[in-house]
């Protein structure tokens, strides 16, 4: 009687060997991001972090989670995977920076149909680079294979960040009053928002190729669309330590008008002057090719501002001077007035 050889996990589409190889390769990458407080990181079932090592008297943990969205499609089409991890870190870290928190550690979740160790390692290298920019540790994560759920070479990402701040330094929105000044800090481009519209306009409607050099941009379209999201950690660390920052908004999906009101108290309205900052070429290109209405642009993209601060009028010049000494551009883009909670951009 013939014997039947049993099926294996690998035959079902999951490679334990590839997973083990990846863990061995990313261990040193993660270790290079360690900061004081890490007790145990990549390799175990969980990670450990000692808060006492940071010297906080009344520490409050601040957390956020996010992904990269359809910007991943650009990575798949170009085969460039070593910067998308920076975007993943940025989207979560920039959210907690708005509280003045210091990022402590980051964890990632990587899921694909079939594990390609080379691609996954490139992604993790980007995550580690983002963690170094943010000053936090890549302390752990998870890699999963879901056979049949993803086309070959594609994957999805999620990131989780934890930070800390002193309880007495938690921002009180009630401190924002009429006359306070809005300071805009530039983005590096689209960051990681609005890519569904950007791809439809540029690639489908406009028929542009990612490999095409766009004179207005001064580089290939794919290079522009893969420009990593800025991480504002060093900037906010300096500003929150020297000034009373009354509010800070990370401008992500929903644009300025969708995100700035999230830091305002009831009865306060932000009035912004559109001509007060330069809008990067990529936004003008999208608007022109797609005939996208201005309100739609404003509700989808950051329009060149990745972070907006609310400060007292008396502090505005000093904040701008501090940013200039750091080599950062900034723009006074408007002010706070009485009115219904919200934001208006005036042309």
N, C-alpha and C positions, 0 to 999 in steps of 0.2 A: 504493500500500500504506500502510495507516494505521500511524503510529508509536505505540508504547506508552511512556508516561511512566513512568520508574522510580520505585519506592517510596523513601521517605525515612525517616530515623531518627524524625522527628517523627510520621510516619504510623504507625510501630510503637509510638508511645507515649512516646518520650523526647524532651524539648525541650532542645536545647543552648542555645537562646536564653534560656530561663527559668533554666537553670543559671548562665549567664554573668551574668544580671541579679542573681541571688542573691549571687554572689561579690562583685559591685560594691557591693551593699547591706550585706553583713555585714563587709566589709573594715574600715570605720571602727569598727564595733561591737567587733571583735576587737582592733583597735589600741588602743582605750581601756582594755584590760586589761593592756597590756604592763608588764612588771616588768624590773628590771636583769637582764641576761643574755640577753634575746631578741635574736638577730642577724637572723633571718628567720622570718616567720610565714606567715599566710594568703596564698595566691596562688601559691605555688610548688609544686613536687612534694614538697617536704619542708620541715621547719622546723629551725632551728638555735638552740641554746642554749649559752651559754658559762658553764661552772661556775666558772671562776676568778673571775668577777665577784662571787661570793658569799662568798669568803674562807674556804672550808673547807680544813682541813689534810689530812684523810683522808676525803673525801666518799664516802658510800655512797648509791646511788640506791635509792629505795623506790617501788614501783609498784603500781597496782591498776586493775582494770577492772570495770565494772558497768553495769546498765541501770536502768530505772524500773519495769518489770513492768506489771501490769494497772492501775496508777494512770493509765496513758495512756488507758484507757477512759473515765475521768472527764473528762479533757481533751477527748476526742472528743465526748462527750455534751453537755458544757457549751459547747463552742466556745471555751474559755479555754486558751490555749497559752503564755502568757508567764511562767508560773512552773514549768512542768514541767522546764525546763532547770536550774533551781536544784536540783531533786531529783537530776538526773543528776550534777551536779558533787558534790553532798553525799555520794552513796552511795560514790563512789570516794575522795574527799578524806578523809572521816571514817575510812575504813579505814587510810590511811597515817598519819593523825594518831595512831593508837594506838601507833605506834613513836616518837612525838615528832618526826616528820619535818616539814619545812617544804615545803608544796606549791610546785613550780616552774612546771609548765605542764600544760595540759589539752588533749586532742583529743577531738572528738566524731565519731560516725558516725550520719548521718540517712538513713533509707531509706524510700521511699514508693512508691505506685503511679504517681501523677502529681504532679509538683512544683507545689505552690501556694506561690508566693513569699511571700505575706503570712503564711501560717501558719508557714512555715519560718523566716522572719525573726523572728517572735514567739518561737519556740522558741530560736533562737540568742541573742536578747536575754536570755532567761532564763539560758542557759548563761553568758553574759558577766556577768550579775549575780551568779551563783554564784561565778564565778572572782574577782570583786572581793571578795566576802565571804571567800573562801579565801586571798586574797593571791597568786594565781597568774595566769599569762597563758593566755588562749585562743590557742594558738599554731598551731592547724591543725585539720583535720577532713576529712570526706568526705561528700558528698551524692550519693545514688544513687536513680535511678528504676527500679523493677521493675514494669513494666506488668502488670496482672492479678494481682499478688500481694497487694494491699491494697485494701480498700473505699475509696471516695472520701473524702478528708479524713483518712484514717488513715495512720499511720507507725510506725516503731520507732526506738529510740534506743540507742546504746551510748556509753560514755564511758571515757576512758583518762587516768589522771593519773600524773605522775612527780614525786616529791619527793626531798629529800635530808636527811641528817643526818650528824653526825660519827660515825665508826666506834666510837669509845670510848664513845659514848652509847647504843649499841644496848641495849635492855632485856634483862636476863638473868632469865628466869622463876624460876630457882633462888633468887633473892633473896627471893621471897615466902615468908613463914614464918607459922606459927600466931600469931594475935593481930593480924595486919595488918587494917586497916580498909577497908571497902568504902564508897566515896562515889558516890552516884548523882546524875547531872545530868539535868534534865528534857528530854524530847523535846518537839516541837511538836505531837504527835499521832501519827497512824499512821506518819508519815514515808513510806517507800515500800515497806512490807512488809505482807503479809496482805490485799491488796486483793481477791484472788479470793474469800476467805471474807467479807470485809466487804461486797463488792458483792452476793454471794449472799444474805447475811443481810438487809441493809438494803433493797436494791432489789427482789430477787426474793421472798424470804420475807416481808419486812416491808411490801413494796409502797410504800415511801417514794419520793418524787420528789426529784431533786437540787435543784429549784427551791423546795422546801418549806422554810420557816423552822422550825427545831426549837427550841422554847422552852428545853430543857435546854442546848442548845449556844449559844444566843443569836445564831444566824445560820443561813443556809441550809445545808442538808446538803452541797450541792456545794462551798460555800466551805470547809467543814470538811474535806472529803475532798481538796481541792486545796491545803490548807495546806502550804507547802514544808517539806521536811526541813531541820532545823537543821544548820548548818555550824559545827563547834566549833573552827575554826582559831585564832582569836584567843585563845580560852580556853586551849587546850592549849599555845600558844606561851608564854603567861605562866607556866602551872603547871610545864611541863617545864624552864623556865629557872630557876625558883626552888626547886623541890622535887625530891626523888628519887621519881619516879612509878614504882612497881614493876611496874605493869601497867595497861593501859587496854583496855577492851572496847567496841567499837562494837556496839550492840544492834540487830541487823537481823533478817532472817528466821531463825526458830529461837528468838527471844525471849531472855530473860535466861539461862534454863537451857541453851540451846543455844550461846550465844556467850561467856558469861563463862568457862566452863571452857577455852576456847581459849587463854587467857593464863596458865593455872595450870600449875605443874609437877606431876609425879607425886607423889602423897601429900598433896595439898592439896585441901581441899573448902571451897567458899564456902557459908556459911549466911546466908540473907537473911530479914529480917522483913518480911512483906507490909504490915503497917500503918505502916511507917516512911516512906512517901512517898504523896502524893495521886495517885490514878489518874484521869486525865482522863475526862470524861463520855463521850466517844466510845467508849471501851472498854466502859464499863458498858452503854451503849446496845446495842452489838453483842452482848454477852453475854446481856442480857435478852431482846432480840427473837429471837435465834437459839437460846436455851437452850443456849449453848455452855458446855461443861464447863470448869472452871478450868484443868486441865492443858492442854487444847486452846488456851485463850487464852494461857497462858504460853509454849507452844511455837510460837505463831504471831505474836504481837505484842510490841512493846517495853513495853507496859503503862505508858507514861509516862516511861520512862528511856531516853535515847538514848545515853548514855555512862556507863560505870562505871569508876571508878579504884580501884586498890589502892595504899594508902599505909601507911607505918608508923604505928602508933598515936600516936607522939609528934608526928607531922606533921599528923594529921587536923584538929585545931582550926585550925591556921594555914592549911591548904588551904581549909577552909570560910570562914575570915575573908577570905582573898584573893578567893575567888569572890564573896562578899558585896559587897566593895568594887568589884568589876567589874559589880555589878548582877545577878549570877547567883544563882539558887536552887540549893541542893544539899542532899543528905540523907545522913546516915550510915545505911546500909541493912543493914549486917551485918558479918561478920568472916570471916577465914580460919581454918580448923581443920585438924587432921590428919584424914586419911581418903582415900577413893578420889577420884581427880580428878573433879570435877563440881560441881554447884550445886543447892542445895535452897532453895525458898521456903517459909517456915513461916507459916501463918496465925495 
